[in-house]
Amino acid sequence: MLTLGHLTEGAPPLLRWASLGDAPDDPGRVVERITHCGPDGPPVGERTERVLIVTSADGDLEWVRLRAEDAAGVVLCGVPGAPGAADSSPPPGGTPRSGSGPATGAGGTGGAPPPGGTGAAPTGAAPSGPLVLGETGEIPDCGLVPVLTPLIPGGPVRVAEALMGAQIAELKSEVRQVETYANVAAHAMAEGGGPQGVLEWVSREAGARVEVVEGHREQDWPPEVARQTPLLRELVRGREHGPVRASAHGRYVEVWPVGVGPPHRLLIASRDEPWGGRGRFGLEQVAVMVAGLLREEEVTERERRLHAAVQAARTSAFQYLMVGDVTSAGRAVEPLAPGLMAAGVVQVAVVEQAPGEDREEVAAEVEETLQWARALMVLCPVDDSQIIVIWDGAQAPVQTVLEPVAEADPDRAVGVSGRGPLEHAARLYGAAADSVEAARRTPGGVAVHDGRPPLAELLDASARAWARALLSPLERNLAAVERRRLLEVCSAGIAMGAQGAGQLLGLHRDTVTSRLDELTARVGLDRALLGDRAKLDLAMRLADLPPPVPGTAPVGGVRQVLDREAASMWGNGVLSGLSPRLLSALTTWVHHELDMEETAEELGISDTTLAGWLREAGTLTHLPLRKDRPGAVHELLWALYTTGRVRPSAVTGSEDEVERTGRPPSGEDRFPTTTVHGQPRTDEPHPARLYDYFLGGRTNFAADRIAAQHTVEAAPSVAVMARENRAFMLRAVRHLAGKAGVRQFLDLGSGIPTEPNLHQVAQAEAPASRVVYVDDDPVVHAHAQALLPGSPLGRTAFLRADAADPARVLASSEVRDGLDLDQPVALSLVGLLPFVADDREAQEMIRGFVAALAPGSFLTISHLTGDFGPEAADEVCDQYESLTGVRLEPRSRTRVAALLNGLDVVEPGIVAVHRWRSGRAEGDLAEEDARVGSYGAVARVR
């Protein structure tokens, strides 16, 4: 928009300031219309707001004060001494007299004039000092309306025409500017990056810093506007419309409100030069553009969140269906696919996108193809390349609807299930997923697997009785809710592996694995055996069927369950399309417990060839034969077994143990002290592995985890005690290997190595550190051989010996070869002394080791105590005694101190283990005092 600044500072300037008194020389005054009038002024009642009035200097200007107080300005023509006052024709060459004032543009200048109220004259123009009218010696008083004189020769009509020409030129410039801004805004909107691109472009064009800040975050406002805070608050609240102008710290600032309604954001533009009229117009347009872009960004974000919420609801509904919770699934599905949950039968399709395609785009294509049909489309939570469709089976077959989707790209594949009740959605999904492999090799990219009758449904009631007997420990030991949740997680884990089940159910894969371990241990099976995993799978499928007639007796073991003609016929149907080559490969693969390398070696082929054969067999059997789809592998095992291609021992491992010993693996002797064939037993809990579990280690098994959970239920503080005790030991080792400079460590009663272990911490501080572990437990010994590699520069050894016999330990080859007892050694008795109930025996054991150590050695001990919480200590001792038959001996601080007689205790002395150089806040430490229940100390040998 045109301003007085454009007319007085343009190139060439058309007007000059002539005001005296209170009239401001305001370059920012906006001119919306230009008119000329006679000496008596414009007609009475005519609008004069933002009007630049051109008139002769001959008349009385009193009418300005009376009728034109809101005018943009008055231009007086014919002022003596002014250009053109005596000559109404232009100078030679037709060019008006002008100077070469500063140019104005999108970032042109237009600052306030110097003090005194007069503007600066352009270079080459007439002087800008006060003008004199004839003999009066002064300009007429027009109140606050600026008075200007033309630099254009001619009368009022000629001057008005010239000014109108300048206005038209400015309007054209504004149109071009708006077009430019519109193009920039359109580009920014297409890019989807919000207003940042526009702000950067404006900053470059105007040589300014232009930014948008949140109105309510006053701490983000630049210091240049600090004095304008009250006005800016009014902008933010919508009580002012702006702009707010300020100058401080050598910067000129304009602030515009941004947004449709309050609270507004603020567009803040600052630069080293004043903002001219055109620059101000540009900032106003920028504020409008930024508001639109922010609005678009907010709408896009809301749409994205809505889309994400819909996808989450679809995934949630699918997850409910996969675990058989149709009621909960219905609540999520009904708003998304009305009428689908009332369908009698459904089909499931799995659409696999072509490599490199964007799944969201393919999903949009699928959704458009489905249109308003009764169907639920879900982005597969297990496979990032797949889209799942659950289809009302009363409509046309879903494969005919999805054929155009498959044909759109030859690398797409669509697997489709047969029809079935909604309660069997999980089985239908499995059939559809199995069909994808066949669809990849099918012209048109669509394959339908109607689904063979499940093996479980072909077996009689006695098989269901067997399944319920196998799973009966769950009913005895778990509440109904816990049992249902455990079976839900394990069903998914058995069907699609821990990784896939975790993605499907929103759990970590380790959680799924631990649930599978827990389930197999509770029912007396070994998850390490393929046959036991398959038995559990079959039992769970049978348990999902209607219960047998009361009084139906189990048939015995799984061999008796599958000794049915129907099972044999089912197995032949599964394998009917396979060649002898593939049958031989599958049999060998199962015999080797799915070990690819051993299978390929026996068959005399490469691993790659074997993988290709398994894919081929999977296509023909509709079974994805991969380790991450264990449910399909279990079906293969039963098909091979029922057709006589694998030996009974391949599927009856733990049942053979029952027949041999007359009892299930979980017998009376809860904590064996021997190993089997030199390896630790994993089917029964062991104290060392329980401790490893409490520490978050990985050397523990299902039986250990179950026992640990029972222990925590009985003594809740036991896990905290174990973790804090371990953390104390690691801090002590770090101190001794670092600040104390010890390079030799002897750890008595070490337990199973749990990362990070003593040698890892010591060798991280000093790679040449040498460590000898001592423990008398054969299970600990068996695990330690595989878990203590040590560093290349240091040395790590394990000695199986009783720590209560110092002479034997010190005389062993492991200690003699691994440690130099003439140099300082750090002796560790962490958690061991409570097993020595007699104080005198404990002191003798300590003295036996300390006497052999060089001066400057150290002793680290931790000890269970009842000082902080006698009840918690008693609970731990009672629980441990009930599990092992061994009674622990807590000691008071006085008794612990007596064990360290003759040694110099290192600061901070004998304290609760979590307080020993932990660096934690006192508040955190105090919260744990009652639960930690152990003292810790480090003492130096004199």
N, C-alpha and C positions, 0 to 999 in steps of 0.2 A: 504494500500500500504506500501511496505517496505521502511524504512528510516534508516539513519545512527544511529539514536537513538535506533532502534531495535537491531542493531548489536553490539553497544557498551554498551548497558545497559540491555540487555536481560539476561535471566537466562538459560544457562550460557552466558556471553558475548563472542563474537567471535572476536572482534576487539578492539583496543585501539587507542586513539588519539596520533598522533606523530607530528602534525603541529607546525611550528614556524613562526614568522613573521606575515604577514597579513592574512594568511589562517585561516578562521573561523572554530571553532569546533561547527558545526551546526547540532544538533541532528535531526532537522526537514528536512534535505535534503532528497529528495525522490530518491529511487533507483528503476529504472524500469528494468534494465538489468545488469547482471554481466558477465564480460569477462576477460580472461587473455591474456597476450601478452608477447613478448620478450622484451629485454632491449631497442630496438629501438621503442617501442610503437606499437599501432595498425596500420594497413595499412592506407596509406594516403587516405583521403576522407571518411573513415568509420565514421558513426554517433556515437558521444560520449556523447550527451546530456543525462543527468540523468543515465549515465553508471558508474558503479563501476569497475574500472580497477585494476586487480591483476597482479603484475609484480615482477621481481627480483630487489633487491636493488643494484645489481652489476653495472648496466649501468647508463648512463647519462640521467637524467630526463628532459632535455631541451625540449623534444617533448611535455611535458604536457602543457607548456606555449604556444607552437606554435600551437598545433593541438587538445588540449583537455581542453580548458578553461571552457567549459560548463559541464565537467564531474562531477558526484556526488562526486567522491573522488578517490584516488589512494591508493592501499594497497601494501605496500612494504614487500616482504618476504625475509628472510635471513638477517635482520638487526641485527648487533652484539648486544648481550645483551638482545635481545627480545626472548620470549619463542619460542622454536622450531628452533632457528637460527642455532644450530649445530646438531640438532637431527630431522630427518624427520619422525620418528616413534612416534606414540602416547604413552603416559605414560602407566604404567602398568594398566591393567583393561580396556583398550580401551577407556577411557574417556579423552577428551582434558582438558588441564589445564584451569581452569576458576575460577571466583569468584562467589559470590552470590548476584549480583547486584539486584536492585529493579525490580520487575516484571512489565511487560507492558501488557496492555489489552485495553479494550474499554475505561477504564478511567485510564490507566497507566501513570506513570510520564515520563518525557523526557525533563527536563528543560535545560537551558543553563549552560555551565560549569563555574567554578569559573574564576575570572579575571586572565589574563595571557595567555589565549588561550588554556589551557590544560584541558582535561576532567578529571573527578574524576574516579579513578580506582575502579573497583568492589572489594568488600571485598575478600581477598585471592588471588587477581591477582597481577601481577607484578606492581611495582610502576608506577605511571602515569606521572612522571616528564619528562623533555626533553630527548629524546633518542639521542645517539651519534653514528654516522656512522664511524667506523674505526678511522683513524687518523685525519680526517677532523674536527671532533668535532661538526658537525651540520647536520641537516636534509636538503636535497636539497630544494632549493626554487622553489615551484610549483605555485607561484602566489596565486590566491584566491581558488585554489582547495585543499580541506582538504587532508592531508596525514595521513594514519593509518597503523598500523602494526597488524599482526594476533596474537591472543592468541591460535591459533591452530597450532600444530606442522606439518611440512611438507612444500613442495615447493608450487609454485604458482598454479599448477594444483590441488593439494590436498586442498589448501585453497579455490580456486574458487569453487570446488565441495561442500565444506562445506557451503560456503555462498549461493550457489544455493539451497541447501537443506533448509537453513533458509528461503530463499525467497519462496520456495514452501510451507513450513509450514505456512508462513504469508498469502499467497494467500488462503490457505485452511481456515485459521482463518477468513479472510475477507469474504469468501463465506458464512461461518457459520453466521458471523455477519450480512451480507446482508439478509440472510434468516430470521434471528431473527427480523431484522428491518421490513422486508416485512410482516412477520406475525403480528407484532404489528400494522403496518399501515393498513393491511387488516382488523384486528379486529376493529381499530378505524373507518375505512370507513363503516364497517357493522353497528357499533353502531350509526353512524351519528352524533357524537358529535364534529367533527372537530379535530384539531391536539392536543387538550389539553391533551388527554390521552397519546399520544406519548411523549409529552414534560415532563409529570410527570414521565413516565417510564425512559426516558433518564436521568432525574435529579436524580432519585434513583440509577440508574446503575453507573453513573459517579460521584456521590457525589457532584453535582454541582447545580447551579441555572440556568435553561435553560428556556428562554422565547422568544416570538416573539412580536415585537413592530412595530407599524406603522412607516415607515421611515420618514414621514413628521411631526411626533409628537416628536420633539426633547426633549420636556419637559418630555417625558416618558423614555428617555434613562437613564440607571443607571449612577451614578457618576464615576464609574471606567473607562468609555470611554469618559469622558469629553474632555481629551486632544486629542482625535482622531476624534473630530467632523468634521474637513475638509475631512478626509479620508472616514468617514462614509457617508458624503453627496455625495461623489463620488460613493460609493456603491449604495446608494439610486437612484442616477440618471442613474446607469448602465454604468458609465464610468470606473469602476474598478470591478473586479470579485471576489476579496477577497481571503482568509479571511484577516481581520484586527485584529492584535494581540496587546494586551496592558496589562500592569500590573500597578495597582494603588490600594491604600488602602489595601494592602495585598491580593489582588485578582488577578488572572490571567484570562484574558478575551479573547475570540475569537468571532468575529462577521462575520457572513456569510449572503450574500444577499439571499432573498427568493422571488421566483416568476419568471414567464416567462419573463416579461418585466418591465421596469421602469414605475412608481416609485416603487422600491422594498420595501418590508418589511425586517426587520432585525432579524435574529436569533442570540441572544446574550447569550453566555454561559460563566459563571464565576465560579471559585472555588478557594480554598485556595492553591492548588498545581498546578504546571505547567502542561500544556497539552502535552502529548507525541504524537508520530507519529500516533499510532493507535487511540488515542482519537481524533486527528484531522480528520483522515479518517472517524471516526464515526460521527463527527459533520457535515461533508460534506454530508454524507448520510442522516442524520437527516434533513438537510436543503432541500434536494431533496424531502424527504417524506412529510415534512410540506408543501412545495409548492404544492405537489399533493393533500394533504388533504384540504388545503385552496381553491384550485381550485375546488375540488369536492363540498366543502361547498358553494362556490359562485354559482356554477351551480345549486345546489339544491335550494338555495335561489331564484335564478332567475326562476327556474321551479315553486317554490311555489308561487312566485308573479304572474307569468303568469297564473297559475291555479286559483289563487284568482281573477285575473282580468277577466278571462273567466266566473267564477261563478258570479261575480258582474254584468257582462254584461247580463248573462242569467236572473238573478234576476230582473235587470232593465227592460228587455224586458217583463217579466212576469207581473211586476207591471204596465207597460203601458197597457198591454192587460186587466188587471183587472179593469182599469178605462176607458176602451173603446178607448184608444188612439192608434189605429192600425197603424197610420202613424209613430209615434215615435217608436213603437214596431218594425216596419219593419226595421228601420235603425239599431237597435241592433241585430235583429234576423238573418238578411240575411247573415252576415259573419259566423254565428255559425251554421245555418241550411239552406243552400241555397235551394230556391224553396218553403220553407214552407209557407211563407207569400202569395204566389200565389195560395195556395190551396183553392178550393171552399168550402170545409167543413173540419172540424177537429174533432178529439176526444181528450179527456183529461183523463189521468189515474193518479191515486194517489197510489204510492207504499208505504206501511207502513212496516218498518223493524221490525224484531222480537226483543223482549226485549233483551237488552245487546249487540246487534250488533252495529258495527261501521258504521255510515251512509255513510261515504266516500267510504268504501269498498263495501257496497251495491250499491251505485251510480255507482261505476266502473263496477260492475256486470251488472247493468241495461244498461249502455252505451255500453258495449260489446255485450249485447243481441240485442240492437237496431242497432248496426253496422252502416252502411252507409244509413240507411233509413232516410226519411225526417221527422225529429222529433227534438224537443227541450226538453232537460232534465234540470230541475231546482231543486235545493235543496229548499224545501219549507221554505219560510221565516217566516211562522206562526207556524208550528209544526216541531220540531227538529227531529221527527222520520219519516218524510214523504219525498218522492221524487215525483216530478210532471213531467209528460210527456205530451207534446202537440204534437199530431200525425196527419199527413196528412191523412184525412179520405178517400182519393182515394186509399190508399194502403190496404193491408189485415187488418182486425180488430185488433186493438192494443191488445185486450185481449188474442188473440191467440199467439201473439209475447211474451207477458209477462207471460204466463202460466209457463214456466220453472223457472222464477224468483220466482214465488209464491210457486212452488213445491219444491224449494231448501230448504225451511225451513217451517215446518207446522205452525209456529207462524207468518209468514208473511201474509199480506193481500193486495189485489190489487182491488181498486175501479175504475170502468170505467164508463164514461159518454156515452150518445148517440152521434150521429153526429150532428154538427151544424155549422153555419158560424163562422168565426174567430171573428167577432164583438161580438159574444155571448160567448166569452171564459170565462168570469166571471161566467155566468150561468152554463156552462159546467163543470167548475172546481167545482162549488158548488154541482152539481149532482155527480161528481166522489168522492168528499170528503164525501158526504152523503152515498155513496155505501160502503165505507170502513167498517162501522159498520156491514153491512150485509155480507161483504166478510169474516170477522172474524168467522162467523158462517156457512160459506159455504164450503163444501168439495172442496179441491183444492185451496181455498183461493182467488178466483176471483169472483167478483159480478159486474154485469152491471146494471146500472140504466139508461134506455133510456131517462128518463126524461118525466114527464107528461107536457102537455102544460101549460105554466105559466098562473096563474090566470089573470094577467094584459092583456094578449093577447086574452082572451076570452070575455073581456068586450067591450062594444060598444064605439062609438065616444064620447057620452055624458060623459062617465067616464073619458076620457082623458081631456075633457073640465073642469071637476071638478078638476082634478089634477093640471091643469095649473092655475085655479083660486086659489087653495090652495097655490100654490108656487109663485103666482104673486108678493107678497111683495119683493121677491128676485130681480125681474127685476126692481122694482122701486128704490130699495135702494142699489143695488150692481152693480158694473161694470161687464161686461161680463166675464173678466178673473177671477175676485174674485168669481163670482157666480159659474163658472165652477169648480174652485179649491175647493170651499166649498162643492159642490155636490159630487165631486170625493171622498173627505175624508169621508163625511157622508155616501155615498153609501157603502164604505168598512166598516165603523163602524157599520152600520145597519146590514150588511151581516154577519160579524164575530166578532163583539164586539170591544171595544176600544183597548184591548190588542192585539188582532190579527190584526186589521187594522193598529195599530201603527207599528207592526213588518213588515207587508206587505209593508207599504208606507215609512218606515224609520222615523216615528214620535214617539214622546213620547205619551203614552196612555192618559196623561192629556190633551195634545193638541187635540187629537181626541175627547175626552169627551167635551172639551170646544167648538169645532166646532159643535158637535151634539146639545149642549145646545143652541148655537147661532142660529142654523137652526130652531129648534123647537120653540124658542122664536120669531123669525122673522115671522114665519107663524102662530103664535097664538096657538101653541099646548103646552102641558105639557109633558116633557119627562119622568116625574115620573109615568105616566099612561101607562100601556101596550097598551091600545086601541089607544092612541095618537101616540105611537111609531109605531105601526102597520099601522096606517093611513098614516103616513109620508113615510114609506117604500113602501106602495102600490102606493102612489102618485108619488114617484120618479120613480118607475118602469113604470107607465103609461106615465110619461113625457118623458121617453126614447123612446117611440114608435112614429111613424109618427104623426104629429099633426092632430087634427080633421078638418073637413071642416070648413072654416070660417063661423061664425054665429051659430055654434053648441052651444046650451045652456047647462050649467052644470045641472046635474040631481038633485042637492040638496046636501044632506050630504052623508056620507059613507053608510048609510042604503039603500038609493036609488041607490047608485052605485052598491051594491052587490045584489039588489033585481032583479036578473036575473036567468033564468033557467040554463044558462051555468055555473054560479057560483055555484049553488046548485049541479049540476052534477060533477063539479070539486071537491067540498068538499067531496061528497060521494066516489069519486075515491081515494082521499087521505086516507080516514078512512076505506076503504072497508075491509082491512085485520085485523082489530082490534076486539078483544073480548069485550063483555059488561064490563068486569072488567077493561080493559085498557081504554075504552072510559070514564067510570065513573071517573077513576083516572085522566085522562087528563082534563076533564071538571072541576073537583074540583081544580086541579093545576092552571088552567087559572083563575078560579073564585077568587082564593087567590093571584092573581098577581105574580105567580111563587114562592110563599113562601113555601119551602119544609116542614118546621116544622108545619105550620098551616094545610097544605094539609094532611100530615101524621096523624096529630091528628084527623082531621075530618074523615079520612078513617079508623082510628083505626089500623094503621100499623106503622112500624118503618121507620125512614128516609132511612135506608139502603134498605128496601124492596121497598119503593117508588122509589128510584134511580134505582133499578133493573127493575121495571116496565117501567120507562121512557126509559131505554136503549132498552128494548124489543119493546116498541112502536116505538122508533126511527128506529129500524131495519125494522119493518113492513111498516112504512110510508116513509122510505128513508129520514127521517128528524132527524138530530142530535139534540135532545131535551135537549139542555143545555143553560144556561144563556150566555155562551160565543159564542153562535151561534144564535143571536137574529133573524136573517132572517128566520131561520127554525121555530122558535117559533111563529113568525108572521104568517107564512103559516098555522101552526096548529090552531091559533086563528081564521083565516078566514075560515078554513075547519069546525071547530066546529060551527062558527056563521052561515055560509051558510046552514048548515044542521040542524039548530034550536036547537043546544045543549047548547048554551050560550045566555044569555039575551042581547037584544040590548044595554042596558046601559053599558055593559062591553066594548063596542067598540066605544061609542059615547060621552065620558065624556065631552070634551070641547064643542061639538056641543050642548049638553043639556044646557050648560051655555049660549051659544048664544041664544038658543030658550027662555030661562028663562029671560035673561036681555035685549035681543034685540041688544047686541053689543058683539064683541069679547073680550077676557080677557084684551087686552091692550086698556083701555078706556081713557077718558079725564083726569081722576084724576090720575096723574102719580105717586104720592107718597102718598099712603094711610097711614093714621095715626092710623089705627085699624088693628086688626088681625082677622083671621077667626077661630072660635071655639077655641080661645085661642092660636092659632099658627100663626106665621108670614106668610103673603102671600109671595109667591115666584114667582108669575107670573107677577109682576110689579116691576120696579126698586125702590130702596130706598137709600137715601143719605148715611146712615150708612153702608150699604152693599157696596156701591160704594167705600167708603173710605177703607173698608176692602179689596176690590179687589185691590186698588192701593197699599196697603201694602203687597200684596201677600198672603192674608188670604184665607181661604176656605169657609167662611160663606157668600157666594154670589152665585147668580144664573144667568141663562142665560140672563134674562132681565136686571140684574144689569151690567153684563159684556158688553152687547151691549151699554147701556147708558154710561158706563165708556169709551168705545172706542170712542163714539161720543164726550165725554167731552175732551178726550186727543187730538182729531183732532182739536177741537176748541181752546183749551188752553193747548199746549204741555207741559208746565212746571208743570201742576197740579200734575202729578204722582210723580215727583221729590220732590215737596213741601211736599206731604203727607209722603213719605218715610223718608225724612230728619227730619221732625217734629217728627215722631214716634221714630226715632233713638235717637234724643235729649232726649225725655222723658225717654227712657230706660237707657241712660247713666246717667241722673240725678237721677233716682231711684237707680241705682247701687251705685252711689256716696253716696246718703243719707243713704241707708241701710248698706253700708259698712263703709266708713270712718267716716261719721257723726253719725252713730249708731242709726238712727231712726228706730223704730219698729212699727209705726202706719202710715197708709196712707189713705188719703181721696181724691178720684179722682172724680172731678166734670166734667160732660159732657164726660163720659168715652167712649161712642160709643160701637160698638160690640167688644167683646173680640177677639183680634187677636194675635196669638202666635208669639213670646213670649209676654205675657201681663205683666202689672205692677205687679200683685201679684206673677207671676212666677219669675220675676227678683228679687223682694224683698225677697221672701221666699227662693230663691236660695242662697242669701247672708246671710239671717237670717231666718231659717225655722219657727220661732215663730212670724214672722211679721203678722200683721192683716191689712186687706184692706177692705175698703167700697167703692163701686162704686156707683155713682149717675148719673142718666140720666132720662129725662122725656119722652123719645121716647118709645112707647109701643112695637115697633118692636125690638128695642135694648133690652128692658126688656125681651121679649119672647125668644130671642136668648141667652141672658146672663144666664138665669136660667139653661141652659144645658151646658154652657161652662165655668163656674167658680167654679170648685170643690175645689180649694185651697189645702194646704198641711195639713197633719194630725196634726202638731203642731200649725199651724197658724189658721187664720179664715178669710174667704172671704164672703162678703155679697153684695147684690145689692139692692139699694134703688131707687124706681121710684119716682122722685121728681124734681121740678124745682130748678136749682142751683141759680136762681135769688132770691130765698127766703131763706136766710141763717138761719133764725129762725126756719123754719119748718124742714130743713135738720138736724140741730143740735139737735132738739128736738125729732127726729124720734127714734124709738126703735132700728133700725139697727145701728145708730151711737152711741146711748147711750150704747147698749149692746156690740158693737164691738170695740169701742175706749174709751180710758181713756183720756179725754181732759185735765186732770191735768198733763199729761206727753206729751213730744214733739210729734207733729203730722206733717207729710209732706203733705201739701195741694197742689193739682195739678189742675191747670187751663190751661191745654195744648190744644190750639186750640179753646177754648171756648169764649174768650173775643171778637173776631171779630163779634160775634152774638149780642153783646151789643153795639149799635151804640153810645149811649150817654156816654161821658167820666165820667160825674158825677155819673150816675147809675153804671157804671163799678167800680168806686172807692168805692161807698157805698157797693156794693156786696163784694168786697175784704175786706173792713174794717169790715163788719158784720161777716165774718168768722175769720179773723185774731184776732179780739178782744176776741174771745172765746178760742183761742189757747194759750197754755202755752209757756212761754219764752223758746227759744231754738228750737221752731218749725220752719218749713221752708215753703216757698211758691215757687212753680215752675210754670212759665208761658211761653207760646209761643204765638206769635202774628203775623198775616199777616201784611206785610208792603210793601209799594211801593218804599222804599228808594233805593233798589237795581235795580229795573226794573219796573217803573210805568206801562208800557204797559202790562207786564206779569201779574201784580197784577190786572189790570183792566179786562184782559181776564178771569182770574179765577173768579172774582166777577160777571162778566156778565154771564158767563156760569152757575154758581151756581144759580143766580137769575132766569135765564130762565128755569131751571129745577125745582126749589123749590118755587119761588116767594119771597125768602128771600134775602135781600141785605146784603152782608158782609161789614164790616167797617175796612179798613186797617189803621194802625197807624204808625206814624213816631217814630224814636227812642226817641225823646223828650217826646212824648205823652205816650210811653210805660214806660219811666222812671218815669213819674208823677204818674203812677198807683202803683209804688213801694215806694212812699214817706213814710218815717217812718220805713223802713226796711233796713237791711244791705245786700247789694248785694254781693254775693259770687263770687270770681274770677272764670272766667275771665270777669265777668260783663255782660252787655247787649250786646250780639253779635249775629251774624247770627247763626241759630241753628246748622248748620253743623260745626261751629267753636268751639262750646262749648265742651271742653275737648275731642275732637275726636281723637287726636293723628295722624291725617293724615298730609301728606306733604303739604307745603304751595302751591305748584303748583297745586295739586289736589283740594285744597280748593278754590283757586282763580277761577278755571274753573267753579265751581258750584255757585259762589256768585250771579250771575244774575238770576239763575233759582230757588234758594232756597226760597227767598222771605219771610222769617219769622225771627223774633228776638226770642231769648230764653234767660232766666235768672233764676237763683235760688237766693232767698233772705231769710235771717234769721230774725226771729221775735225777737225783743229785749226783 
